[in-house]
Amino acid sequence: MKVIVDLCVVPLGVGVSVSKYVALCQKILQEAGLQTRLHAYGTNIEGDYDQVFSAIRRCHEEIHAAGAPRISTTIKLGTRVDRDQTMSDKLRSVEEKLGVKE
């Protein structure tokens, strides 16, 4: 089953800046072959349900291994079985309604 996830991983106990941990997770997601779109407060991920959640688990494992004693993660996800829909399809639909031209 295909899933689109909005992932926000927040390492705790590592100081104010968490960008190195975000970069670590982003690299894991890309190496897993998943479609990703980084944004200011997280990452959108598109792919097979099991592959996405396996990669999220690896993010947790690697961030802990990099020194974060705690991690707080927020996940929003959507699945759809009536038709295929990508992250780009969802954005394009809203942009069309706004009259945005590419």
N, C-alpha and C positions, 0 to 999 in steps of 0.2 A: 504494500500500500504506500502511496506517495503522501508526503507530509510537507507542509510549510510551517516553519517554526520561527518564532522571535525569541532569541536567546540573550539573556543578560547575566553574565557571570561576574560576580563581585568577590574578589579575594579579600579576606579580612585579616588584619594583623600584619600587613605588609607596608604600612605607611600610606601617604596621601596618593601617590601616583600608582596606577595599576596598569598603565599602558603596556609594559613588558609582558604581563600576564595575558592581556587581551591579544597581543601579537602572537603569543605562544598558542593560544586557542585557535586563532584565525589560521595559523599555519597547519594545525591538526585538521581543521575542517577542510582546507584546500587539499591537503594530502589525501584525504578520504574521498576526493573526487566530487564533493558536494558543491552545488551552486550556492554562493554566499553573497550577501550584500551588507557590508559593514555600515553602521550608522552611529550617530553620536552616543547613543545609550544602549548599544547592543549590536546583534548581528541577525539578519534574516537568513535562514537556511532552507534549501529546497532539496529533497531527495527521498530515497527509500526510507521508510519509517525506522527499520532496524539499523540501517547504516547511519542515519542521523543520530539516533540515541547511543549507538556505539561510539561515535565520534565525541558526543557530549561527555560520555563517561571518560574517554581518554583525556579530554580537556581537564576534567576534575583531577584525574590521576597525575597528569603532568604539572598542573598548577600546584598541587600539594607537593610533588617532588621538587618543584622550584622554590619551595620555602613558605608557601601560604598555609598557615595552620588551620584556617577555616575558609569556607567558600559559601556564599549565599547566591543561589541561582534562581532566576525567574524565567519560566518558560510559558509562552503562549503558543498553541499549535492549532492547526486546522487540517482536516483531511476532507477529501471530496471523492466520491465514487461515481457520480453521474457524468463527469467529463474530466478531461485533463485540464489543469489550470496551473500556470506558472506564476512566479512572482511578477514577471514582466507583464503578463496578461492582466493581473490585478491592477498594476500601476497604469497601464495603458487605458484601461476602462475608465479610471478616474480622470486621467489627463484628457481623454476625449470629451468627457462631460464638462471639463474646464475650458475646453477649446485650445489646449496646449498643442503646438505643432512641433514635431521633432526635426 
